[in-house]
């Protein structure tokens, strides 16, 4: 593919722009950057250092085959925030375009930094904490660095038929105190998504992808071929991203409604067909010959808009038709299964 530079917009709670190169690894670079929240660049215990050589590549993930995000040179200031499983790579924040603010992120071989060798810490699971009313379930974990143990709150997800919990451990792990928020992540920690098997207390690090939020979740398909990340609290359609882990390809980024309903390697996704126009009781039909437009016309003809929703519409609230489909992650096939009217502001 041709190489060109373009701006990647990070989503979730903050937006961070960084340049990248389009190459065979492009789809993963896009997926990786959209899945790194990086609200926690300054949280927890970090290691400030500099690059010790010229022409050093910052990459999308810890591999010399990964996409290149930026080239840096000797003396460049960086902030080490995490480490790879083998300790050979460090996850760094670096300055980019905005003066003295750390605004970029990626992975560098540790030998190109002025830092002593890092021994990755071992995350251990204590167990599920008692469930608090109106709060997400918390999984208690701990790690030890320099003889000091730190207890961390993790937010697990659980698919009913799967024998494991899934959670993310990253820079956004923190604790609220009387003096404000305290970051609990240490640069010796291995960031990313883990699975925990409660029956055996086995813990596995699956990928460096993942973003921590109490209202969000991360899950895997049963065969661990696909990583699936929800983007957090949102009324109506929520955003979900799917990455295939064997080649780090971004498979899907779009919406779902209420329940992703993971079955094998299929998920339910949602498409907003747009505002429905109503005038003097007559509903306008969407144009177009694509699958969604055809379904929308048929659905509107067979299913009247509820009276209570029409009354809401008269008060200035919009109405949309959400189209629900099953997406086969292996083949990319999409099959429409249902539609639902929804009021939107």
C-alpha positions as CSV (number, residue, x, y, z in Angstrom):
1,X,0.0,0.0,0.0
2,X,1.1,3.6,-0.4
3,X,2.4,5.3,2.7
4,X,0.7,8.5,3.8
5,X,0.3,10.4,7.0
6,X,-3.2,11.1,8.4
7,X,-4.7,12.1,11.7
8,X,-6.2,9.3,13.9
9,X,-8.9,10.6,16.3
10,X,-9.0,8.8,19.6
11,X,-12.4,8.1,21.0
12,X,-13.8,7.6,24.5
13,X,-13.5,10.3,27.1
14,X,-10.8,12.3,25.4
15,X,-9.4,12.9,21.9
16,X,-5.7,12.7,21.1
17,X,-4.4,13.2,17.6
18,X,-1.3,11.3,16.4
19,X,0.1,10.7,12.9
20,X,0.6,7.2,11.6
21,X,1.6,5.5,8.4
22,X,-0.8,3.6,6.2
23,X,0.8,0.2,5.6
24,X,-0.2,-3.5,5.8
25,X,-0.7,-3.0,9.5
26,X,-2.9,0.1,9.1
27,X,-6.1,-1.5,10.3
28,X,-4.6,-2.5,13.6
29,X,-3.0,0.9,14.1
30,X,-6.5,2.4,13.7
31,X,-8.0,-0.2,16.0
32,X,-5.2,0.2,18.6
33,X,-5.4,3.9,18.8
34,X,-9.2,3.9,19.1
35,X,-9.0,1.4,21.9
36,X,-6.4,3.2,24.0
37,X,-8.3,5.7,26.2
38,X,-5.2,7.5,27.4
39,X,-7.1,9.6,29.9
40,X,-4.5,8.3,32.3
41,X,-1.2,9.6,30.8
42,X,-0.3,11.3,34.0
43,X,-1.9,8.9,36.5
44,X,-0.2,6.3,38.6
45,X,3.5,5.9,39.0
46,X,5.4,6.6,35.7
47,X,9.1,6.8,34.7
48,X,10.3,10.0,33.0
49,X,13.2,9.4,30.7
50,X,14.6,10.2,27.2
51,X,15.4,8.4,24.0
52,X,19.1,7.3,23.7
53,X,19.4,6.9,19.9
54,X,18.3,8.4,16.6
55,X,15.7,7.1,14.2
56,X,13.7,5.2,16.8
57,X,10.2,4.0,15.9
58,X,7.3,4.3,18.2
59,X,5.0,1.4,17.3
60,X,1.3,0.6,17.7
61,X,2.0,-2.5,19.8
62,X,5.1,-4.3,21.1
63,X,6.4,-5.9,17.9
64,X,8.9,-4.9,15.3
65,X,6.2,-5.9,12.7
66,X,3.7,-3.4,14.2
67,X,2.6,-0.2,12.5
68,X,4.8,2.8,13.0
69,X,3.2,5.7,14.8
70,X,6.1,8.2,15.0
71,X,9.9,8.4,14.6
72,X,11.8,10.0,17.4
73,X,15.4,10.9,18.0
74,X,18.0,11.0,20.8
75,X,17.0,13.3,23.6
76,X,13.3,13.1,23.0
77,X,11.4,13.2,26.4
78,X,9.1,10.2,27.0
79,X,7.1,8.9,29.9
80,X,7.1,5.1,30.5
81,X,3.7,4.0,31.7
82,X,3.7,0.2,31.2
83,X,5.8,-2.7,30.1
84,X,5.3,-5.8,27.8
85,X,5.0,-9.3,29.2
86,X,8.7,-10.1,28.3
87,X,10.0,-6.8,29.6
88,X,11.6,-6.0,26.2
89,X,9.2,-3.2,25.3
90,X,7.9,-0.2,27.2
91,X,4.6,1.5,26.6
92,X,5.4,5.3,26.5
93,X,3.7,8.6,26.3
94,X,5.5,11.3,24.3
95,X,5.2,14.9,23.4
96,X,3.5,15.7,20.1
97,X,2.3,18.9,18.6
98,X,1.1,20.5,21.8
99,X,4.1,21.9,23.6
100,X,4.8,20.3,27.0
101,X,1.8,18.0,27.2
102,X,2.1,14.3,26.7
103,X,-0.3,13.7,23.8
104,X,1.0,10.6,22.0
105,X,1.4,7.0,23.0
106,X,2.9,3.8,21.7
107,X,5.6,1.1,22.2
108,X,9.4,1.3,22.1
109,X,12.1,-1.3,22.6
110,X,13.4,-0.6,26.1
111,X,17.0,-0.6,25.0
112,X,16.4,2.7,23.2
113,X,15.5,4.4,26.5
114,X,17.5,5.7,29.4
115,X,15.9,3.3,31.8
116,X,17.2,0.4,33.7
117,X,15.7,-3.0,32.9
118,X,12.1,-3.4,34.0
119,X,10.9,-6.6,35.6
120,X,7.1,-6.9,34.9
121,X,5.0,-7.1,38.0
122,X,2.6,-10.0,38.6
123,X,-1.0,-9.2,38.9
124,X,-2.9,-11.5,41.3
125,X,-6.6,-11.8,41.8
126,X,-8.0,-11.7,45.4
127,X,-11.6,-12.3,44.4
128,X,-15.0,-10.6,43.8
129,X,-15.9,-7.9,46.2
130,X,-19.4,-7.7,47.8
131,X,-21.7,-6.2,45.3
132,X,-22.8,-2.6,46.2
133,X,-26.2,-1.3,45.2
134,X,-26.3,0.7,42.0
135,X,-22.6,0.1,41.4
136,X,-20.7,-2.2,39.0
137,X,-19.3,-5.4,40.3
138,X,-15.7,-5.0,41.5
139,X,-13.0,-7.6,41.2
140,X,-10.1,-7.1,43.7
141,X,-6.6,-7.6,42.5
142,X,-3.1,-6.8,43.8
143,X,0.5,-6.5,42.6
144,X,3.8,-6.0,44.3
145,X,6.7,-3.7,43.4
146,X,9.8,-3.2,45.5
147,X,8.2,-5.2,48.3
148,X,5.1,-2.9,48.5
149,X,1.7,-4.5,47.8
150,X,-1.0,-2.4,46.1
151,X,-4.7,-3.4,46.0
152,X,-6.6,-2.4,42.9
153,X,-10.3,-2.3,41.9
154,X,-11.0,-4.0,38.5
155,X,-14.3,-4.0,36.6
156,X,-15.1,-7.5,35.3
157,X,-17.4,-8.6,32.6
158,X,-19.0,-12.1,32.3
159,X,-20.8,-13.8,29.5
160,X,-23.1,-16.3,31.0
161,X,-21.9,-19.4,29.2
162,X,-18.2,-18.6,29.5
163,X,-16.2,-19.9,32.5
164,X,-14.1,-16.8,32.9
165,X,-14.4,-13.1,33.7
166,X,-12.8,-10.4,31.5
167,X,-11.3,-7.1,32.7
168,X,-8.9,-4.3,31.7
169,X,-5.9,-3.3,33.8
170,X,-4.4,0.0,32.7
171,X,-3.5,3.6,33.7
172,X,-7.1,4.5,34.5
173,X,-7.1,2.2,37.6
174,X,-7.5,4.6,40.5
175,X,-9.0,5.1,43.9
176,X,-10.9,8.1,45.2
177,X,-9.7,9.5,48.5
178,X,-10.3,12.6,50.6
179,X,-7.4,14.3,48.8
180,X,-8.8,13.4,45.3
181,X,-8.1,10.6,42.9
182,X,-5.0,8.5,43.2
183,X,-3.6,6.6,40.3
184,X,-2.8,3.0,41.2
185,X,-1.1,1.8,38.0
186,X,2.7,1.3,38.1
187,X,4.9,1.4,35.0
188,X,6.1,-2.2,36.0
189,X,2.5,-3.4,35.3
190,X,1.4,-5.0,32.1
191,X,-1.5,-3.1,30.7
192,X,-4.3,-4.6,28.7
193,X,-7.2,-7.1,28.8
194,X,-7.1,-10.2,31.1
195,X,-9.3,-13.2,31.7
196,X,-9.8,-14.8,35.1
197,X,-11.1,-18.3,35.7
198,X,-12.6,-18.4,39.2
199,X,-12.7,-22.1,39.5
200,X,-9.0,-22.5,39.2
201,X,-7.9,-18.9,40.0
202,X,-6.0,-18.9,36.7
203,X,-5.2,-15.5,35.2
204,X,-4.2,-14.8,31.6
205,X,-3.2,-11.7,29.8
206,X,-4.7,-11.8,26.4
207,X,-4.0,-8.5,24.6
208,X,-2.6,-5.1,25.2
209,X,-5.8,-3.6,23.9
210,X,-8.6,-2.4,26.3
211,X,-9.8,0.6,28.1
212,X,-11.0,0.8,31.7
213,X,-14.3,2.4,32.6
214,X,-16.8,1.4,35.3
215,X,-19.7,1.6,32.8
216,X,-17.8,-0.1,29.9
217,X,-16.8,-3.7,29.2
218,X,-14.4,-5.9,27.3
219,X,-15.2,-9.5,26.2
220,X,-13.8,-12.2,24.0
221,X,-15.3,-14.8,21.7
222,X,-15.1,-18.3,23.1
223,X,-12.1,-19.1,20.8
224,X,-10.3,-15.9,21.8
225,X,-10.1,-14.9,18.2
226,X,-11.9,-11.6,18.6
227,X,-11.6,-8.8,21.1
228,X,-14.8,-6.8,21.7
229,X,-14.8,-3.4,23.5
230,X,-17.8,-1.4,24.6
231,X,-17.2,2.4,24.8
232,X,-19.2,3.2,28.0
233,X,-22.3,4.9,29.1
234,X,-24.6,6.2,26.4
235,X,-28.3,6.5,26.0
236,X,-29.7,4.5,23.1
237,X,-27.2,3.0,20.7
238,X,-23.7,2.4,22.2
239,X,-20.4,2.1,20.3
240,X,-18.6,-1.3,20.1
241,X,-15.3,-2.1,18.5
242,X,-14.1,-5.6,17.3
243,X,-10.5,-6.5,16.6
244,X,-9.3,-9.9,15.3
245,X,-6.4,-10.8,17.4
246,X,-4.4,-13.1,15.2
247,X,-3.7,-10.3,12.7
248,X,-4.9,-7.3,14.6
249,X,-7.4,-6.3,12.0
250,X,-10.2,-3.9,12.9
251,X,-13.3,-5.9,12.0
252,X,-16.1,-3.7,13.1
253,X,-16.7,-0.3,14.7
254,X,-20.3,0.7,15.1
255,X,-23.4,0.5,17.3
256,X,-25.4,-2.0,19.3
257,X,-28.6,-1.7,21.3
258,X,-29.0,-3.0,24.8
259,X,-27.4,-6.4,24.3
260,X,-24.6,-7.5,21.9
261,X,-25.9,-11.1,22.3
262,X,-22.6,-12.9,21.6
263,X,-23.3,-16.3,20.1
264,X,-20.2,-18.2,18.8
265,X,-18.5,-15.6,16.6
266,X,-21.7,-13.6,15.9
267,X,-22.9,-10.4,17.6
268,X,-26.0,-8.2,17.3
269,X,-25.3,-4.7,15.9
270,X,-27.6,-1.7,15.5
271,X,-27.9,0.8,12.7
272,X,-29.7,4.1,13.1
273,X,-31.7,4.6,9.9
274,X,-32.1,8.3,10.6
275,X,-35.0,10.6,11.6
276,X,-38.5,9.6,10.6
277,X,-40.5,12.4,9.1
278,X,-44.1,12.6,10.1
279,X,-46.5,15.3,8.7
280,X,-50.3,15.3,9.4
281,X,-50.1,11.7,10.4
282,X,-48.3,10.6,7.2
283,X,-44.9,8.9,7.6
284,X,-42.4,9.6,4.9
285,X,-40.6,6.5,3.5
286,X,-36.8,6.5,3.3
287,X,-35.3,6.4,-0.1
288,X,-32.5,4.1,-1.4
289,X,-32.2,0.6,-2.6
290,X,-29.7,-0.7,0.0
291,X,-30.6,-3.4,2.4
292,X,-31.3,-1.1,5.3
293,X,-33.5,1.3,3.3
294,X,-35.6,-1.6,1.9
295,X,-36.0,-3.0,5.3
296,X,-36.9,0.4,6.8
297,X,-39.7,0.9,4.2
298,X,-41.1,-2.6,4.8
299,X,-41.0,-2.1,8.6
300,X,-42.7,1.3,8.5
301,X,-45.5,-0.2,6.3
302,X,-46.2,-3.1,8.6
303,X,-45.6,-1.4,12.0
304,X,-47.3,1.7,13.1
305,X,-45.4,4.2,15.2
306,X,-46.9,4.0,18.8
307,X,-49.2,6.8,19.8
308,X,-47.2,7.7,22.8
309,X,-44.1,8.2,20.7
310,X,-46.0,10.3,18.2
311,X,-47.1,12.6,21.1
312,X,-43.5,12.9,22.1
313,X,-42.6,13.7,18.5
314,X,-45.2,16.6,18.6
315,X,-43.2,18.0,21.6
316,X,-40.1,18.3,19.5
317,X,-38.5,14.9,20.2
318,X,-37.3,13.1,17.1
319,X,-38.2,9.5,16.2
320,X,-35.7,7.1,14.5
321,X,-35.9,3.5,13.4
322,X,-33.1,1.4,14.8
323,X,-32.3,-1.6,12.6
324,X,-30.9,-4.6,14.5
325,X,-28.7,-7.1,12.6
326,X,-26.6,-10.2,13.3
327,X,-22.9,-9.7,12.2
328,X,-20.8,-12.8,11.5
329,X,-17.3,-11.8,12.6
330,X,-15.7,-14.6,10.5
331,X,-17.4,-13.8,7.2
332,X,-18.5,-10.2,7.6
333,X,-22.1,-11.2,6.6
334,X,-24.8,-9.1,8.0
335,X,-28.4,-10.3,8.4
336,X,-31.2,-7.9,9.5
337,X,-33.4,-9.5,12.2
338,X,-35.5,-6.7,13.7
339,X,-36.4,-3.0,13.9
340,X,-37.3,-0.7,16.8
341,X,-38.7,2.8,17.0
342,X,-36.7,5.1,19.3
343,X,-37.3,8.6,20.5
344,X,-34.2,10.8,20.4
345,X,-33.4,14.4,21.4
